[in-house]
Structure formats: C-alpha cells, structure tokens
Amino acid sequence: GLPIRVGEGEHDDRFRIAVLRVEHGLGPVLRVAVRIQVAAAVIRHSGSILISSRAEGEFRGYWEFPGGKIHPGESPAECTEREILEELDTRIIALDTIFRASYDYTGKSVEIFFVRAFWVEGSVLNPLDGQQVEWLKPGEIRAKKILPADMEFVGLFF
C-alpha cells in the first residue's frame, strides 16, 4: 500500500486543520478536514428544554440545541450566552459543559460542547434568524427530526 502520514496543521482556538498526506507516484495529495468547535445550549425552564429549527441550508427543518461557533479565547459557556442573545434575543445563564461530541460532515468536522443553561426568568424569546423554537419536555425531544450532530447526545440523555 501507499505510505500515509498524518499530521496536524496550523490552527487557532476555533479551527483545527487535520492534513492527510498520501505519497504516490504523482506527488503528494493533501486532504484537509476542518474541525470547528461549537457550543450548544441545553436550556431548561420549568421542566422543559428549548430546541430550535434550522431555517436554511442543507439541514433546513431539522431541530437542534441552539448555539454556534466558539470564538478565540471564548469558553463554551460564554459562547452559548453570546449566541443565544444574537440568535434568539434572550438571556440565559450558562453553567458547565455536560457532554462533548464530534460529528463529521462532508468537508468539515464539528466538536460540540453541550452546555447546561437556564433561561433568565422574564426574558423575551424572540428568534431573529427565521427559526422556530419550542419548549419540550425531555420525553418529547426524540419525536423531532434532530440534527445528526446532536443525535448522540439526545440518544444518551433523552
């Protein structure tokens, strides 16, 4: 077979670039997979958990725990508080990471930090990106069409 060398390329706090180099008669071939770190808020309020739908893109109509990309120097908890304010115009109190998972999409990989959070009583929930949101009892979550990257977490905890 062909000799394969795997190494880690340059990265910052948000992205890790893994480079697979395959040597063969025509010279090196590089395959790059970008690993993106994201935080997903598991927001509880009155015995229910908040989920939101994807409003656009390949996974339009799928449901997920809201969140987004972690910025350099930002903790998963800080990310969830910022993202929820930006996407849903509401405030949460983010606590700790309760689960960590990885999922590979075509051309990219995500590392997801699921963060335990609580909705701030009296805050208004106002989705700003066209997504739908629902408060569900834990037993109701599996009935939704869940984003593939979130399925491992849902399968273990709900």
C-alpha positions as CSV (number, residue, x, y, z in Angstrom):
1,G,0.0,0.0,0.0
2,L,0.8,3.7,-0.1
3,P,2.7,5.2,2.8
4,I,0.4,7.6,4.8
5,R,1.5,10.3,7.1
6,V,-1.0,12.1,9.3
7,G,-0.1,15.4,10.9
8,E,-1.7,18.4,12.4
9,G,-1.6,21.7,10.5
10,E,-1.9,25.2,11.7
11,H,-4.8,26.0,13.9
12,D,-6.4,28.6,16.2
13,D,-8.9,28.3,19.0
14,R,-11.8,27.8,16.6
15,F,-10.4,25.6,13.9
16,R,-8.2,22.5,13.9
17,I,-7.0,21.6,10.4
18,A,-6.0,17.9,10.0
19,V,-3.9,17.2,6.9
20,L,-3.8,13.7,5.4
21,R,-0.8,13.4,3.0
22,V,-0.7,10.4,0.7
23,E,2.5,9.9,-1.2
24,H,2.3,8.2,-4.6
25,G,4.0,8.4,-8.0
26,L,2.3,11.7,-9.0
27,G,3.4,13.5,-5.8
28,P,1.6,14.4,-2.6
29,V,-2.1,14.7,-2.3
30,L,-3.5,16.8,0.5
31,R,-6.9,16.3,2.0
32,V,-8.0,18.9,4.5
33,A,-10.7,18.4,7.1
34,V,-11.6,21.5,9.1
35,R,-12.7,20.9,12.7
36,I,-14.9,23.6,14.0
37,Q,-15.6,24.0,17.7
38,V,-19.2,24.8,18.6
39,A,-21.3,25.2,21.7
40,A,-24.9,24.0,22.0
41,A,-27.1,25.3,24.8
42,V,-29.2,22.8,26.7
43,I,-31.6,25.4,28.2
44,R,-34.0,24.4,30.9
45,H,-37.0,26.2,32.2
46,S,-40.0,24.9,34.2
47,G,-39.1,21.2,33.4
48,S,-38.8,21.9,29.6
49,I,-35.9,22.2,27.3
50,L,-35.5,24.7,24.4
51,I,-34.8,23.5,20.9
52,S,-34.8,25.4,17.7
53,S,-35.2,24.6,14.0
54,R,-32.7,25.3,11.2
55,A,-34.3,27.9,9.0
56,E,-32.0,27.4,6.0
57,G,-29.3,25.3,4.4
58,E,-28.8,21.6,3.9
59,F,-30.4,20.8,7.3
60,R,-33.4,23.1,7.0
61,G,-36.3,21.9,9.1
62,Y,-34.0,19.8,11.5
63,W,-34.2,20.6,15.2
64,E,-31.1,21.3,17.4
65,F,-29.9,22.7,20.6
66,P,-29.3,26.4,19.8
67,G,-25.7,27.7,19.8
68,G,-22.9,28.4,17.4
69,K,-19.1,28.7,16.8
70,I,-16.8,29.3,19.7
71,H,-14.7,32.4,19.1
72,P,-11.0,32.5,20.0
73,G,-10.5,32.9,23.8
74,E,-14.1,32.2,24.5
75,S,-15.3,29.4,26.7
76,P,-18.3,27.2,25.6
77,A,-20.4,28.8,28.3
78,E,-19.5,32.3,27.1
79,C,-20.3,31.2,23.6
80,T,-23.7,30.0,24.4
81,E,-24.7,33.2,26.2
82,R,-23.5,35.3,23.3
83,E,-25.1,33.1,20.6
84,I,-28.4,32.8,22.3
85,L,-28.5,36.6,22.7
86,E,-27.6,37.1,19.0
87,E,-29.9,34.4,17.6
88,L,-32.9,34.4,20.0
89,D,-32.6,37.9,21.6
90,T,-32.9,36.4,25.0
91,R,-30.7,35.9,28.1
92,I,-29.5,32.6,29.6
93,I,-27.2,31.6,32.4
94,A,-24.8,29.1,31.0
95,L,-23.1,26.8,33.5
96,D,-20.9,23.9,32.5
97,T,-20.2,21.5,29.7
98,I,-22.2,18.3,30.3
99,F,-21.3,16.4,27.2
100,R,-18.8,16.6,24.3
101,A,-19.2,15.0,20.9
102,S,-17.7,15.1,17.5
103,Y,-19.5,14.7,14.2
104,D,-18.1,14.6,10.6
105,Y,-19.9,16.3,7.8
106,T,-18.6,16.3,4.2
107,G,-15.6,18.5,4.2
108,K,-15.8,19.5,7.9
109,S,-15.9,18.1,11.4
110,V,-17.5,19.7,14.4
111,E,-16.6,19.3,18.0
112,I,-19.7,20.1,20.0
113,F,-19.8,21.2,23.6
114,F,-23.3,20.7,25.1
115,V,-23.6,23.4,27.8
116,R,-26.1,23.2,30.7
117,A,-28.0,26.5,30.9
118,F,-31.1,28.1,32.4
119,W,-33.4,30.7,30.8
120,V,-33.4,34.0,32.7
121,E,-37.0,34.5,34.1
122,G,-38.7,37.4,32.4
123,S,-36.6,37.4,29.3
124,V,-38.4,37.6,26.0
125,L,-37.7,34.8,23.5
126,N,-37.5,36.5,20.0
127,P,-36.0,34.3,17.2
128,L,-34.1,36.6,14.9
129,D,-33.0,34.3,12.1
130,G,-36.3,32.8,10.9
131,Q,-36.0,29.7,13.0
132,Q,-38.8,28.2,15.1
133,V,-38.3,27.4,18.8
134,E,-40.2,25.1,21.1
135,W,-40.1,24.2,24.8
136,L,-40.3,20.5,25.1
137,K,-40.5,18.0,27.9
138,P,-37.4,15.7,27.8
139,G,-39.5,12.7,26.6
140,E,-40.8,14.7,23.6
141,I,-37.4,15.6,22.1
142,R,-36.9,12.2,20.3
143,A,-40.1,12.7,18.3
144,K,-38.5,15.7,16.5
145,K,-36.3,15.4,13.4
146,I,-33.0,16.1,15.3
147,L,-29.8,17.3,13.6
148,P,-27.4,14.4,13.1
149,A,-24.7,16.0,15.1
150,D,-27.0,16.2,18.1
151,M,-28.3,12.6,17.9
152,E,-25.6,11.0,20.1
153,F,-26.4,13.5,22.9
154,V,-30.2,13.0,22.5
155,G,-29.8,9.2,22.5
156,L,-27.9,9.2,25.7
157,F,-29.8,11.8,27.7
158,F,-33.4,11.8,26.5
